[in-house]
Amino acid sequence: MCQPPTLVFLILSIVAINHLPLASSRGQWCVVSPSATDAQMQANIDWLCGHGKVDCIPIKPGGPCFDPNNLRSHASFVMNKYYVFNGRTEKACYFDNTGIFVFKDPSYGKCEYDY
C-alpha cells in the first residue's frame, strides 16, 4: 500500500496530466512547412483559392486572418482549411511535401483555425 504522501502525489499527478495540452486529445492542424519557398506557398494559395477548394475570404484585406499579411500565414490558414474539409487525412496535408502537422493551435486574435 502507498504511503499517504505518495498517494497524494500520485493523485495530483494524474489530475495535472489530465489538464496538459496533449496532442492526441487537443487537436492537430496542417500548416506550411518552414522549408517551403515563397513560390510553393503562393502555388498552394493559388490552387486552393483560385479553384474554390476553400473559403479564402478570411485571408483577404479586412478578413480576420489577413494580418499578418504574408505568404506563410495565408498559406497555412488555407492549407488547414483544406485539410479539415477533406477529412483530416495525411494526404490532405501533403501539398507537394510543403505541409506539416502541428499540435498547438495556430489560431491568433480573431483568426481561428478549424480543427
C-alpha positions as CSV (number, residue, x, y, z in Angstrom):
1,M,0.0,0.0,0.0
2,C,1.2,3.5,-0.8
3,Q,2.2,5.9,2.0
4,P,-0.2,8.9,2.3
5,P,2.3,11.5,0.8
6,T,3.0,9.1,-2.1
7,L,-0.8,8.6,-2.7
8,V,-1.4,12.4,-2.6
9,F,1.5,12.9,-5.1
10,L,0.0,10.2,-7.4
11,I,-3.5,11.7,-7.3
12,L,-2.2,15.2,-8.0
13,S,0.0,13.9,-10.9
14,I,-3.0,12.2,-12.5
15,V,-5.1,15.4,-12.2
16,A,-2.3,17.5,-13.6
17,I,-1.7,15.2,-16.5
18,N,-5.3,15.3,-17.4
19,H,-5.1,19.1,-17.8
20,L,-2.0,19.2,-20.0
21,P,-2.5,20.2,-23.7
22,L,-1.7,16.8,-25.2
23,A,-1.7,16.4,-29.0
24,S,-3.9,13.4,-29.2
25,S,-6.7,15.0,-27.1
26,R,-6.4,18.6,-28.2
27,G,-6.0,18.7,-31.9
28,Q,-3.8,18.6,-35.0
29,W,-3.5,21.3,-37.6
30,C,-1.9,21.4,-41.0
31,V,0.4,24.4,-41.7
32,V,3.0,25.2,-44.3
33,S,6.5,23.7,-43.7
34,P,9.3,26.1,-42.6
35,S,11.3,24.9,-45.6
36,A,8.6,25.9,-48.2
37,T,9.6,28.5,-50.6
38,D,7.6,31.6,-51.5
39,A,6.8,30.1,-54.9
40,Q,5.5,26.9,-53.2
41,M,3.4,28.9,-50.7
42,Q,1.9,31.0,-53.5
43,A,1.2,27.9,-55.6
44,N,-0.7,26.4,-52.6
45,I,-2.7,29.6,-52.2
46,D,-3.4,29.9,-55.9
47,W,-4.6,26.2,-56.1
48,L,-6.8,26.4,-53.0
49,C,-8.2,29.9,-53.6
50,G,-8.2,30.0,-57.4
51,H,-10.1,26.8,-57.8
52,G,-12.6,27.4,-55.0
53,K,-11.3,24.5,-52.9
54,V,-11.7,26.5,-49.7
55,D,-13.2,29.8,-48.5
56,C,-10.3,32.3,-48.8
57,I,-12.3,35.4,-47.7
58,P,-10.6,35.3,-44.2
59,I,-7.2,36.0,-45.8
60,K,-8.4,38.8,-48.0
61,P,-8.0,42.5,-46.9
62,G,-10.3,43.2,-44.0
63,G,-10.6,39.5,-43.2
64,P,-9.8,38.2,-39.7
65,C,-6.7,36.3,-41.0
66,F,-5.3,39.0,-43.4
67,D,-2.8,40.2,-40.8
68,P,0.0,39.4,-40.7
69,N,-0.1,39.9,-44.5
70,N,2.5,37.3,-45.6
71,L,2.5,34.2,-47.6
72,R,3.4,31.9,-44.7
73,S,0.4,33.0,-42.7
74,H,-2.1,32.9,-45.6
75,A,-0.9,29.6,-46.9
76,S,-1.1,28.0,-43.5
77,F,-4.6,29.1,-43.0
78,V,-6.0,27.9,-46.3
79,M,-4.0,24.7,-46.2
80,N,-5.5,23.9,-42.8
81,K,-9.0,24.7,-44.2
82,Y,-8.5,22.2,-47.0
83,Y,-7.1,19.6,-44.6
84,V,-10.1,19.8,-42.3
85,F,-12.6,19.9,-45.2
86,N,-11.0,16.7,-46.6
87,G,-11.3,14.6,-43.6
88,R,-8.0,15.4,-41.8
89,T,-6.1,12.8,-43.7
90,E,-2.4,12.7,-44.1
91,K,-2.8,13.1,-47.8
92,A,-4.9,16.2,-47.3
93,C,-1.9,17.9,-45.8
94,Y,0.7,16.8,-48.3
95,F,0.8,19.8,-50.7
96,D,3.8,18.5,-52.6
97,N,5.6,18.0,-49.3
98,T,5.1,21.5,-48.1
99,G,2.5,20.7,-45.4
100,I,3.4,19.7,-41.9
101,F,1.3,18.9,-38.8
102,V,1.4,21.0,-35.6
103,F,-0.2,20.1,-32.3
104,K,-0.6,23.6,-30.9
105,D,-3.5,25.6,-32.1
106,P,-2.1,28.2,-34.6
107,S,-5.2,30.5,-34.1
108,Y,-4.5,34.1,-33.1
109,G,-6.7,37.1,-32.3
110,K,-9.9,36.7,-34.4
111,C,-8.2,34.3,-36.8
112,E,-9.5,30.9,-35.8
113,Y,-8.1,27.8,-37.4
114,D,-10.6,24.9,-37.8
115,Y,-9.7,21.6,-36.2
